[in-house]
Amino acid sequence: MAAHKLKLLKSDILLGECPRWHEGRLWFADWVGQAIHAVDETGGSEVQLNLASLPISFDWLPDGTVIVVNATAKKLQKLNSGALEDFVDLGGAEHRYNEIVVDGAGRIYLNNVNFEFPGGDFRPGFIALVHPDGSVVRQVGDLAFPNGMVVTPDGGTLICAESFNGRLTAFDIASDGALSNPRLWAQLEGQGGDGMCMDAEGAIWIAAGARCVRVAEGGRVLDEVPLDRMAFACMLGGHDGRTLYICANEWTGSVDVAARTGRLYSTTVSVPHAGYPRSA
C-alpha cells in the first residue's frame, strides 16, 4: 500500500460530515456547527448555509439544484441563493433521516437509522426512495445503522454501509428506482463503515474508524489512509478526481460536542472518482 501524505485544509470544525466535490470546491456540513461550508484547494472557506439540523446531509440533482436533508424539520429542501425552499415532507418517518445520494436519473435515496442515536434502543434502519412527485417509499432490507451510500456509474447498484455490523450491502436498482436483492458487497474488519465514495476501478473508499480504506467487492483492502482521529466520511474530487477528502473528528460517543476537534484533510490517490455522489 502507498504511503499517503495528508494536507490539512480546514480545522475549527465541531463535527464535519457529508463531503461533496462541486465546481472546484469541497463542500461539507458541520453538523454541530450548524452550517454547510465550501472549501477551495488552498483552504479558503465560505459558508453556504446556516441550518440548525442534526444531521445535515446534501447532494445535487442532475440540473444542479442542491437538495438538503433538514433532518430536524423532517423535510427535503432546495437551496436557492442561500435560502431554503420546501421540497418534500419527510414527516411520515418516526425518526430523522441521515444520509442522501442522488443518482444520474435524479432519483433520491435517503436512509434512516430508525432509532434515537446516541442513547436510544437499537432498531433496524432502512433506505427510502423519493420519487419526483414527492412520494417517499420505504425499500426492502433491514439495516444495522445505515450510513454512507454510493450508486455505481451505470446506475444499476446502490451500496450502503451498515455501521453497526461492518457490512457494505448492495441492492439492485430497477428501472423505476426500486431496490431489491440485498446482498453482502464487502465485510469490513474492525470499525464499521461510515461515509464513502466509489472510484473508476469499482473500489470504494470508506471511513472506518481512525482510517479510510479502499476496499474491493468481496472485502479485500487495497489501500489505507491512517488518521489521528475518527474518519466520518470521504469523497474523491479535485481537478482530476484523484484527491481524497476526509472529514475526521474526535468522537466520544456523544453529539454534545464543545471542542473544535474536526479536521478536513486531503491526500492524493491514483484512481479517480466514479459513480454517485457525483463529483462535478
Secondary structure, 3 states (H helix, E strand, C coil): CCCCCCEEEEEEECCEEEEEEECCEEEEEECCCCEEEEECCCCCEEEEEECCCCCEEEEECCCCCEEEEECCCCEEEEEECCEEEEEEECCCCCCCEEEEEECCCCCEEEEECCCCCCCCCCCCEEEEEECCCCCEEECCCCECCEEEEEECCCCCEEEEEECCCCEEEEEEECCCCCEEEEEEEEECCCCCCCCEEEECCCCEEEECCCEEEEECCCCCEEEEEECCCEEEEEEEECCCCCEEEEEEECCCCCCCCCCCCEEEEEEECCCCEECECCCC
